[in-house]
Amino acid sequence: MNTAAPTPPAAANGTADSVNPVTHEVIRHKLWSINAEGATTVEHVSGSPVVHATDYNFGIYTASGEMAVIGTYLLTPVYTGAMAIEEFQRRYDDIEPGDVFIINDPYIAAMHQNDVQFCSPVFRDGELVAWLGCMAHQVDLGGMDPGSWCTTATDVYQEGIRIPPGRIVRKGTVNQELWDTIVANSRMAGTVANDFRAFLAGLRVAERRFHELCDRYGTGQVRTTMERTLDHSEAQLRAMLEELPDGVYEHTSYLDRPDGSGNDGDQGIELLEVPCRMEKTGDRLVFDFSDSSPQSPAYGMTTRGGLLGAVATLMLCTFGAEIHWNHGIMRPVEVKAPDGLCVTAVEPMPVSGGAAGANWTATCSAGGAIAKMLSFSETYESFAFGPSDGSWQLSQFGGADQHGQPFASMYMDSLMWGGPAFSFRDGVDAGGAMVILGGGATDVEQQEMRHPLMYLWRRQVADSGGAGTYRGGNGIQFALTPIDTPEVTGVLGTHGVSLPNRTGLFGGLPGSCARFERVTSAAPLDRLASGQAITRIADLGGSHETLPGVSPAARIAHGDVFECTVQNGGGYGDPLLRDPARVAADVERHAVTPESATRLYGVALTPDGGVDEPATEAHRQRIREDRRARMTAPAAGAPAATGEPTGIWGSALATFPGPDGRQAAACRHCGAGLGTLADGWEALAGRVTLGPDDLGRDVRVHDALTVVAYVCPHCVTSLWVDTEPVAGKPWRDFAPRV
């Protein structure tokens, strides 16, 4: 999709109206209020636990289909809403008041089939002036597995009904044949039908309020406000980009999934590469994913809509705190990738996992590249964060419920992962997802009332965030056991089980990996009935098993326990530079274990929980000496740079004009000169390969990969930590143009 600004259409009732600044702000905020009311209506009318956990969104679009107002719920499909509206207008020349269009075709404008979108045009005096759109993940739309996340599908035809662009309502009358056809293909027909009613209710409410706004201020002023808001956001972002250095910034992340061989361990896991080469020139960004792995008939492929939605989500969340977030933020952006890659899958490739597979990995890669660019600016380095959303851990269960009726439910608890650290603060514990800012976990009592699964716990996990000067946020794990039913079947799907997608920045360590675990014949209900508390899965008897990241038919019988542990945010900065008092406070509140305080942060604690300062200083020095002994020194020599630094790269480097006009760098921690940047900054740093003792206890690394700390060869402070191929990383973090 072309993200450049289209030619603005003429305003309704004549030429575009001028809007004074006060009226502009009143209308702009009222549009947000209208959008929020439409979204709230959808949530209140829907009975779906997925919608109640905010896996939905609502938006107001311009007449040309650009996002004018975007809700804070599931963000990625909002961009596919813009794609859908563009497609509706391309296909139909008879759009009329009272029409409501529907689509879920992932090869045209959706993430996967579960994400059904309704879009309705808004007319004033016979002229199209805006669009309204809403979507929500449907609990089931057919396919080979309950819930329509079909992890073993080999083509799209096994994954559930595909709805091409069409009208679900024509001039105010429901297209009952289409409605019935879609609903009849769902195992949860009543829930899907009620969601569709919720969509129509939300669209009606928002349209009514939009007309009231136009009646009060004039259609021209409302339309001009929408267009001007997008123009302002575009101009602000372009101005911000002009302040950042031109160059190429790269980051690679990996999608790991079973390769179908059935082999144990890493021998049975395939790694797909999703590298992002981001080029910044003047006031434009180009994200190039052309070197991503080819598509394959397996779980996790995403379509071009998923890729564009992933980049749009990242742009909105990175710059939206400073700039009004709308489609203007995407106008300076271009996304490149040929068809047929894991991030641009084409028919008939299966894509039911495309809402949380390769597209999430693309967000990690693009996010790393953006963070590297922002970190060249003292003004904007605080905007930089490590990959925020590592993997969605699908925990979909189905079978017969406690009333003997069929059920399918997706547990949203794994949205509660820890946030990434920043240059000035820790990541938020159980902070939730970037991709669904207003989201949260489903209510425990609601889930237990609806479904035959009882929670044993839902809690934060100590040490799960990456260690750093500022640590990554800790995330949650939750455990379930069947009750009032013989068994349930789990459809489980994730990535990041054999490598950390959520890397840190500037020496911060990666966060923990994802994990599914099952204990059979654990008899937890018997233990509870006898008055014995259950606090850890390790304390349960029975047979313990770590399940594959993609498990299509995980049987959880009565007496078994299922546990899901999420990926979490990476740290920022060398952990040895964290204030020891903050480490002690983390230990006191069980965010960090005493073992990790010593092993990762080098902090020695007194028996009463205070900091033993002499022992801490000595232990940190021993860790530094160990780094130096293990370091592979760089071949490059120090530059002949003099004078004050002219720039920075995060907390790692100070930059200088070097010999022959080439940029040179020094360590920001000790001030020692490192060399020119002509061959990449990596050539100037020492390399220390990190093993299990250097990483968080829940970090695993695939045999084909290794974790490397790039350290200052003088003070051995960790400047960057990468997860890269054993043979060495083929990308360069940055190549600025001087």
C-alpha positions in Angstrom: 0.0 0.0 0.0 1.2 3.5 -0.8 1.6 5.4 2.4 2.3 8.8 0.8 -0.3 11.5 1.3 -3.1 11.4 -1.3 -4.5 14.4 -3.0 -7.0 15.8 -0.5 -10.6 15.6 -1.8 -12.7 18.8 -2.0 -14.6 19.4 1.2 -18.3 18.8 1.4 -20.5 21.8 0.7 -17.8 23.5 -1.4 -14.1 24.4 -0.7 -12.3 23.4 2.5 -13.4 25.6 5.4 -10.9 27.5 7.5 -10.8 26.4 11.1 -9.5 28.6 13.9 -7.1 26.9 16.4 -9.6 26.6 19.2 -12.3 25.1 17.0 -9.7 22.7 15.5 -8.8 21.4 19.0 -12.5 21.1 20.0 -13.3 19.1 16.9 -10.2 17.0 17.2 -10.9 16.0 20.7 -14.5 15.4 19.9 -13.5 13.0 17.2 -11.5 11.1 19.8 -14.5 11.0 22.0 -16.7 9.7 19.2 -14.2 7.0 18.4 -14.0 6.0 22.1 -17.8 5.8 22.3 -18.0 3.6 19.3 -15.3 1.3 20.7 -17.0 1.2 24.1 -20.2 0.2 22.5 -18.6 -2.7 20.7 -17.1 -3.9 23.9 -20.3 -3.6 25.9 -22.5 -5.3 23.4 -20.1 -8.1 22.6 -20.2 -11.1 25.0 -16.8 -12.4 23.8 -14.1 -12.7 26.4 -11.6 -11.9 23.6 -13.3 -8.6 22.9 -13.5 -7.9 26.7 -9.7 -8.4 26.8 -9.6 -5.7 24.1 -8.5 -7.7 21.1 -10.5 -5.3 18.9 -10.3 -1.7 17.7 -12.3 1.1 16.2 -11.2 3.9 13.9 -12.4 7.0 12.1 -10.9 7.4 8.6 -10.9 10.2 6.1 -12.9 9.9 2.9 -9.8 8.6 1.1 -9.3 5.9 3.8 -6.4 7.3 5.9 -6.5 6.8 9.6 -7.7 10.0 11.3 -8.4 8.6 14.8 -7.2 5.3 16.1 -8.2 3.5 19.3 -5.6 2.3 21.8 -6.6 -1.3 21.5 -5.3 -3.9 19.0 -3.4 -1.6 16.6 -2.1 -3.7 13.8 -5.4 -4.4 12.1 -6.3 -0.7 12.2 -3.8 -0.2 9.3 -5.3 -3.1 7.5 -8.6 -1.2 7.9 -7.1 1.6 5.8 -6.1 -1.0 3.3 -9.6 -2.4 3.3 -11.3 0.9 2.7 -8.9 1.5 -0.2 -10.0 -1.8 -1.6 -13.7 -1.2 -1.2 -13.4 2.1 -3.1 -11.4 0.5 -5.8 -13.9 -2.3 -6.3 -17.2 -0.5 -5.9 -18.5 2.6 -7.6 -22.0 2.4 -6.1 -21.2 3.0 -2.4 -24.2 4.5 -0.7 -25.4 5.7 2.7 -26.4 2.7 4.9 -23.8 0.4 3.4 -21.5 -1.6 5.7 -18.7 -3.5 4.1 -17.0 -6.7 5.5 -13.7 -8.4 4.9 -11.3 -10.8 6.6 -9.2 -12.0 3.6 -5.6 -11.8 4.8 -4.2 -11.7 1.3 -6.1 -8.4 0.7 -6.5 -6.5 4.0 -6.4 -8.5 7.2 -4.0 -10.2 9.6 -5.7 -13.5 9.6 -9.2 -14.8 9.0 -10.2 -14.4 12.7 -9.9 -10.6 12.4 -13.2 -9.6 10.8 -13.6 -5.9 9.8 -16.7 -3.9 9.3 -16.4 -0.5 7.6 -19.1 2.0 6.9 -19.1 5.1 4.8 -20.4 8.4 6.2 -22.2 10.7 3.7 -23.2 14.3 4.1 -25.5 15.9 1.6 -24.9 13.0 -0.8 -21.1 13.2 -0.6 -18.7 10.7 1.1 -16.9 12.6 3.8 -15.5 9.9 6.1 -15.4 6.2 7.0 -15.8 4.4 10.2 -14.3 1.0 10.9 -14.2 -1.7 13.5 -12.7 -5.1 13.9 -12.4 -7.8 16.5 -10.8 -11.2 16.7 -13.5 -13.8 16.3 -13.3 -16.8 18.7 -13.9 -19.3 15.8 -14.5 -19.1 12.1 -14.2 -22.7 11.2 -11.1 -24.5 10.0 -9.5 -27.7 11.1 -8.9 -26.6 14.8 -11.2 -25.0 17.3 -10.5 -21.3 17.5 -9.3 -21.2 13.8 -5.6 -21.0 14.8 -4.7 -23.9 12.7 -1.1 -24.7 13.6 -0.7 -27.7 11.3 -2.5 -26.3 8.2 -0.6 -26.6 5.0 -2.8 -24.2 3.0 -5.3 -21.5 3.7 -8.2 -23.7 2.8 -7.8 -25.6 6.1 -8.0 -22.4 8.2 -11.5 -21.3 8.1 -13.9 -19.2 6.0 -12.3 -16.4 3.9 -14.6 -13.4 3.3 -13.8 -11.3 0.3 -14.6 -7.5 0.2 -18.4 -7.2 0.1 -21.5 -5.7 1.8 -22.8 -7.2 5.0 -25.4 -4.4 5.0 -26.8 -2.8 1.9 -28.6 0.6 2.3 -29.5 -0.3 5.9 -30.7 -3.8 5.2 -28.6 -6.7 6.5 -27.4 -9.2 3.8 -28.9 -12.1 5.7 -27.6 -14.8 3.4 -24.0 -13.6 3.8 -24.4 -13.2 7.5 -25.9 -16.7 7.9 -23.2 -18.2 5.8 -20.4 -16.8 7.9 -22.0 -17.6 11.2 -22.9 -21.1 10.2 -19.2 -21.8 9.6 -18.3 -21.1 13.2 -18.3 -23.5 16.1 -19.2 -20.5 18.3 -22.0 -19.2 16.1 -23.8 -17.3 18.9 -20.7 -15.5 19.9 -19.7 -14.5 16.4 -23.3 -13.3 15.6 -23.3 -11.2 18.7 -19.9 -9.7 17.8 -21.4 -8.7 14.4 -24.3 -7.0 16.2 -21.8 -5.2 18.4 -20.0 -4.0 15.3 -23.2 -2.6 13.8 -24.1 -1.0 17.2 -20.7 0.7 17.5 -20.8 2.0 13.9 -24.4 3.4 14.4 -23.5 5.2 17.6 -20.3 6.7 16.1 -22.1 7.7 12.9 -24.8 9.4 14.9 -22.3 11.4 16.9 -20.3 12.3 13.8 -23.4 13.8 12.2 -24.1 15.7 15.4 -20.6 17.1 15.2 -21.0 18.1 11.6 -24.4 19.7 12.4 -22.8 21.8 15.1 -19.6 22.9 13.4 -20.2 22.3 9.7 -19.1 19.4 7.6 -16.3 21.4 6.0 -14.7 22.3 9.4 -14.9 18.7 10.6 -13.4 17.4 7.4 -10.7 20.1 7.3 -9.8 19.3 10.9 -9.2 15.6 10.1 -7.1 16.5 7.1 -5.1 19.2 8.9 -4.4 16.9 11.9 -2.9 14.3 9.5 -0.9 17.0 7.8 0.4 18.3 11.2 1.5 14.8 12.3 3.3 14.3 8.9 5.1 17.6 9.2 6.1 17.0 12.8 7.5 13.6 12.0 9.4 14.8 8.9 10.9 17.6 11.0 12.0 15.1 13.7 13.5 12.9 11.1 15.5 15.8 9.6 17.2 16.1 13.0 18.4 12.5 12.9 21.5 11.4 10.9 21.0 9.9 7.5 22.2 6.3 7.2 21.4 2.7 7.2 20.3 0.9 10.4 19.9 -2.9 10.6 18.6 -5.4 13.1 17.7 -9.1 12.7 15.3 -11.2 14.6 14.2 -14.8 14.2 11.1 -16.9 14.0 11.7 -20.3 15.5 9.2 -23.1 15.1 9.2 -27.0 14.9 10.6 -28.2 11.5 8.3 -31.2 11.4 11.1 -33.7 11.8 10.0 -34.7 15.4 13.6 -34.4 16.6 14.2 -33.3 20.1 15.8 -30.0 21.1 17.2 -27.5 18.6 17.6 -30.3 16.0 13.8 -30.1 15.6 13.6 -26.3 15.4 13.8 -24.3 12.2 14.9 -20.7 12.3 13.5 -18.2 9.9 15.4 -14.9 9.5 13.6 -11.6 9.4 16.2 -8.9 8.9 15.3 -5.2 8.6 17.4 -2.8 6.7 16.1 0.7 7.5 17.4 3.6 5.4 16.8 7.1 6.6 17.3 9.9 4.1 16.3 13.4 4.9 12.7 13.2 6.1 11.9 9.7 4.9 12.3 6.1 6.2 12.5 3.0 4.1 12.1 -0.4 5.8 13.4 -3.2 3.6 12.6 -6.8 4.5 13.7 -8.2 1.2 16.3 -10.6 2.7 13.7 -12.4 4.9 13.4 -16.1 4.7 11.0 -17.5 2.0 7.4 -18.5 2.9 6.7 -22.1 3.8 3.5 -24.1 4.4 3.8 -23.8 8.2 2.5 -21.8 11.1 3.6 -18.2 11.5 3.6 -16.8 8.0 2.1 -13.3 7.6 0.8 -11.5 4.5 1.8 -8.0 3.3 -1.0 -6.6 5.3 0.5 -8.0 8.4 3.9 -6.6 7.6 2.5 -3.1 6.9 0.4 -3.3 10.0 3.5 -4.3 12.1 5.5 -1.3 10.8 2.5 1.1 11.3 2.1 -0.1 14.9 5.8 0.5 15.6 5.7 4.0 14.1 2.6 5.0 16.0 4.0 3.7 19.3 7.5 5.1 18.9 6.5 8.6 17.8 2.9 8.9 19.0 3.9 10.1 22.5 5.3 13.3 20.8 3.1 13.5 17.7 -0.7 13.1 17.4 -0.9 9.6 16.1 -2.8 9.0 12.9 -2.0 8.2 9.3 0.3 11.2 9.0 2.9 9.2 10.8 3.0 6.7 8.0 3.2 9.2 5.1 7.0 9.5 5.3 7.4 5.7 5.4 7.9 3.1 2.7 8.0 -0.7 3.3 9.8 -2.9 0.8 9.7 -6.7 0.3 8.9 -8.9 -2.6 6.0 -11.3 -2.5 6.6 -14.8 -1.3 8.6 -14.2 1.9 7.6 -15.3 5.4 6.5 -11.6 5.9 4.7 -11.3 2.5 3.1 -14.7 2.1 0.8 -15.3 -0.9 -2.0 -17.6 -1.6 -2.4 -20.5 -0.8 0.1 -20.3 2.1 -1.5 -20.8 5.5 -1.6 -17.6 7.5 -3.8 -18.2 10.6 -0.7 -17.6 12.7 0.1 -14.5 10.8 -1.4 -12.2 13.4 1.3 -13.1 15.8 4.1 -14.8 13.9 6.5 -13.3 11.3 4.9 -9.9 11.6 5.8 -9.7 15.3 9.3 -10.8 14.4 9.3 -8.0 11.8 8.3 -5.5 14.5 11.3 -6.7 16.6 13.7 -6.2 13.7 12.3 -2.8 12.7 12.1 -1.7 16.3 15.8 -2.5 16.8 16.7 -0.5 13.7 14.6 2.5 14.8 16.2 2.4 18.3 19.7 2.5 16.8 18.8 5.6 14.8 17.1 7.5 17.6 20.1 6.8 19.9 22.3 9.2 17.8 20.3 12.1 19.2 20.5 13.5 22.7 17.0 14.9 22.1 15.4 11.6 21.0 17.5 8.9 22.6 14.9 8.6 25.3 12.4 7.4 22.6 14.6 4.3 21.9 13.5 1.0 23.3 14.4 -2.6 22.6 11.9 -4.9 20.8 8.7 -4.5 22.8 6.5 -7.4 21.7 8.5 -10.6 21.4 5.8 -13.2 20.8 2.1 -13.8 21.4 1.6 -17.1 23.2 -1.5 -18.6 21.8 -3.3 -20.7 24.5 -6.5 -21.8 22.8 -8.5 -24.5 24.5 -11.6 -26.4 23.3 -13.7 -29.4 24.0 -16.8 -29.9 26.2 -17.4 -27.4 29.0 -18.8 -28.0 32.4 -22.3 -28.1 31.0 -21.4 -30.6 28.3 -21.6 -28.0 25.6 -18.8 -27.4 23.0 -16.5 -24.4 23.8 -13.5 -22.7 22.4 -11.6 -20.0 24.3 -8.4 -18.0 23.7 -6.7 -17.0 27.0 -5.4 -13.5 26.7 -3.2 -13.6 29.9 0.0 -13.8 27.9 -0.5 -10.1 27.0 0.9 -9.3 30.4 4.6 -9.4 29.6 7.2 -7.0 30.9 8.1 -3.9 29.0 11.5 -2.9 27.6 13.9 -0.7 29.5 14.6 2.8 28.4 17.7 5.1 28.8 16.1 6.7 31.8 13.8 4.0 33.5 13.1 0.4 34.0 10.6 -1.5 31.9 7.1 -1.9 33.4 6.5 -5.2 35.2 3.5 -7.0 33.5 3.2 -3.8 31.5 1.4 -5.4 28.6 1.7 -5.2 24.8 2.8 -2.4 22.6 0.5 -3.8 19.9 -2.5 -3.5 22.1 -1.9 -0.5 24.4 -5.3 -0.5 26.1 -5.4 -4.2 26.5 -5.2 -6.5 29.4 -5.8 -10.0 30.5 -9.2 -11.6 30.7 -10.8 -11.5 34.1 -10.0 -14.7 36.0 -13.5 -15.1 37.4 -15.1 -14.6 34.0 -13.0 -17.2 32.5 -13.6 -19.8 35.2 -17.4 -19.1 35.0 -17.4 -19.6 31.2 -15.0 -22.5 30.8 -14.0 -25.7 32.5 -10.5 -24.6 33.5 -9.4 -23.3 37.0 -6.5 -21.0 37.6 -3.8 -22.2 40.0 -1.9 -19.0 39.7 -1.3 -15.9 37.6 1.8 -14.1 38.8 4.9 -12.2 37.9 8.2 -14.1 37.5 11.3 -12.8 39.2 14.4 -12.3 36.9 12.3 -12.6 33.8 13.1 -9.1 32.5 16.6 -8.6 31.1 19.2 -7.3 33.5 20.7 -3.8 32.8 21.5 -0.4 34.2 17.8 -0.2 33.8 16.2 -3.6 33.9 13.5 -5.0 31.6 10.1 -5.5 33.1 9.2 -8.9 34.5 6.2 -10.7 33.0 3.7 -13.3 34.2 3.1 -17.0 34.0 -0.3 -18.6 34.6 -1.3 -22.2 35.3 -4.6 -23.9 34.6 -6.1 -27.3 35.4 -9.4 -28.8 33.9 -12.3 -28.9 36.2 -15.8 -30.5 35.7 -14.7 -32.0 32.4 -12.6 -35.1 31.5 -10.2 -33.2 29.3 -9.6 -30.2 27.0 -7.5 -29.9 23.9 -5.0 -27.0 23.7 -3.9 -25.4 20.4 -0.7 -23.8 21.4 1.5 -21.6 19.2 4.3 -19.2 19.8 7.9 -18.4 19.0 10.8 -17.2 21.1 11.1 -20.6 22.9 14.7 -21.2 21.7 16.0 -17.7 21.5 15.2 -14.3 23.0 13.5 -12.0 20.5 13.4 -9.3 23.1 17.0 -8.1 23.1 18.3 -5.3 25.2 20.0 -2.0 24.3 23.5 -0.7 24.9 24.7 -3.7 27.0 21.4 -4.6 28.5 20.7 -8.4 28.6 17.8 -10.0 26.7 14.6 -10.9 28.5 13.4 -14.4 29.2 12.2 -16.8 26.5 8.6 -18.2 26.1 7.7 -21.6 27.5 4.7 -24.0 27.6 4.9 -26.7 30.2 2.5 -29.6 31.0 2.4 -31.9 34.1 0.4 -35.0 33.7 -1.2 -36.9 36.6 -0.4 -34.1 39.0 -3.8 -34.3 40.8 -3.8 -30.6 41.9 -7.4 -30.7 42.9 -6.8 -33.5 45.3 -3.9 -31.6 46.9 -6.1 -28.5 47.3 -8.9 -30.6 48.8 -6.5 -31.9 51.4 -5.5 -28.4 52.4 -2.1 -28.4 50.7 -1.1 -25.2 48.9 0.4 -25.4 45.4 2.9 -22.6 44.8 5.3 -24.0 42.1 4.9 -26.3 39.2 8.2 -27.9 40.2 6.5 -29.1 43.5 3.9 -31.1 41.6 4.2 -34.8 41.2 3.5 -36.5 37.9 5.4 -36.3 34.6 6.8 -32.9 33.6 7.1 -32.0 29.9 8.1 -28.8 28.1 5.8 -28.6 25.1 7.0 -27.5 21.6 6.4 -23.9 20.7 3.7 -25.1 18.2 1.5 -27.8 19.7 -1.6 -28.4 17.7 -3.3 -31.0 19.9 -2.0 -30.7 23.4 -4.3 -32.9 25.6 -4.8 -31.5 29.1 -6.7 -34.1 31.0 -8.4 -33.9 34.4 -5.6 -34.0 36.9 -3.1 -32.4 34.6 -1.6 -28.9 34.9 -0.8 -26.5 32.0 1.6 -23.5 32.6 2.4 -20.7 30.2 5.4 -18.4 30.8 5.9 -15.3 28.6 8.8 -13.5 26.9 9.9 -10.3 28.6 11.6 -7.0 28.0 15.4 -6.5 27.5 17.5 -4.3 29.7 19.2 -1.0 28.9 22.9 -0.5 29.7 25.5 -2.7 31.4 24.0 -4.5 34.5 27.2 -3.7 36.4 26.3 0.0 36.3 23.0 -0.4 38.0 22.7 1.4 41.3 23.3 -1.4 44.0 20.6 0.1 46.2 18.1 -0.4 43.3 19.2 -4.0 43.0 18.6 -4.5 46.8 15.2 -2.9 46.5 14.4 -5.3 43.6 15.4 -8.3 45.7 13.3 -7.0 48.6 10.2 -6.9 46.5 11.0 -10.2 44.8 11.5 -8.7 41.3 15.1 -10.0 41.3 16.4 -13.1 43.1 19.4 -12.9 45.4 21.3 -15.3 43.1 20.8 -13.0 40.1 21.7 -9.9 42.1 25.1 -11.4 42.6 25.6 -13.2 39.3 24.2 -10.6 36.9 24.5 -7.3 38.7 27.6 -8.1 40.9 25.8 -6.9 44.0 26.6 -8.5 47.4 23.8 -8.2 50.0 24.0 -8.2 53.7 21.9 -10.7 55.8 19.3 -7.9 56.4 19.0 -7.2 52.7 21.2 -4.1 52.5 24.2 -3.6 50.1 27.6 -4.8 51.2 29.5 -2.1 49.4 33.1 -3.4 49.6 32.0 -6.9 48.6 30.0 -5.5 45.7 32.9 -3.4 44.4 35.2 -6.4 44.6 32.7 -8.8 43.0 32.0 -6.4 40.1 35.7 -6.0 39.6 36.0 -9.8 39.4 33.3 -9.9 36.7 35.1 -7.3 34.7 38.4 -9.2 35.0 36.6 -12.3 33.8 35.2 -10.4 30.8 38.7 -9.1 29.9 40.2 -12.6 30.1 37.4 -14.0 27.8 37.5 -11.0 25.4 38.6 -11.2 21.8 40.3 -7.9 21.3 39.6 -5.8 18.2 42.1 -5.4 15.5 41.4 -1.7 14.9 43.5 1.0 16.6 42.6 4.2 18.3 42.0 7.3 16.1 43.8 10.5 16.3 40.6 12.3 17.5 40.9 15.4 19.6 38.5 18.0 21.0 35.0 17.7 22.3 32.7 15.0 21.0 30.3 16.1 18.4 27.7 13.3 18.9 26.6 10.2 20.8 25.3 6.8 20.1 23.2 6.0 23.2 25.2 5.2 26.3 27.9 3.4 24.3 29.8 5.8 22.1 30.9 9.4 21.7 31.5 10.4 18.1 34.2 12.7 16.7 35.3 14.0 13.3 38.1 11.5 12.5 41.0 11.4 10.1 40.2 11.9 6.4 36.8 13.2 7.3 35.7 9.8 8.5 33.7 9.7 11.7 35.5 8.2 14.8 34.2 6.9 18.1 35.3 6.7 21.7 33.8 4.9 24.7 31.3 7.1 26.5 32.1 5.3 29.8 35.9 5.7 30.0 36.5 8.1 27.2 39.1 5.9 25.4 39.4 6.3 21.7 38.3 3.3 19.7 38.8 4.0 16.0 37.0 5.1 12.9 33.6 3.9 12.0 34.3 3.2 8.3 34.2 -0.6 8.8 31.4 -0.6 11.4 31.6 0.1 15.1 31.6 -3.6 15.8 35.2 -3.8 14.5 36.2 -1.4 17.3 34.8 -3.4 20.2 36.0 -6.4 22.1 33.8 -9.5 21.8 32.8 -11.7 24.7 30.7 -14.8 24.0 28.0 -15.1 26.8 27.0 -18.5 28.2 24.2 -19.6 30.4 26.0 -18.3 33.5 26.0 -14.8 32.0 22.3 -14.7 31.1 19.0 -14.8 32.8 18.0 -18.2 34.0 15.1 -18.5 31.6 17.0 -17.4 28.5 17.7 -20.2 26.0 19.8 -19.9 22.8 19.4 -22.1 19.7 22.5 -24.1 18.8 22.8 -22.1 15.5 23.0 -18.8 17.5 25.2 -17.3 20.1 24.9 -14.3 22.4 27.8 -11.8 22.1 28.6 -8.8 24.3 30.4 -6.1 22.5 32.6 -4.4 25.1 34.9 -1.5 25.3 38.4 -3.0 25.0 39.7 -0.6 27.6 37.2 -0.6 30.5 35.3 -3.7 29.3 32.0 -2.1 29.9 29.3 -3.9 27.9 28.2 -1.6 25.1 25.8 -3.9 23.2 24.5 -7.5 23.4 23.5 -9.3 20.3 21.9 -12.7 19.5 23.6 -13.6 16.3 24.7 -16.6 14.1 27.6 -18.6 15.5 29.5 -17.7 12.4 29.1 -14.0 13.1 26.5 -11.4 12.4 26.1 -10.5 8.8 24.6 -7.1 9.5 25.9 -3.8 10.8 24.1 -1.9 13.5 24.5 1.4 11.7 26.3 3.0 8.8 25.8 6.7 9.1 26.4 9.1 6.2 28.7 11.9 7.2 
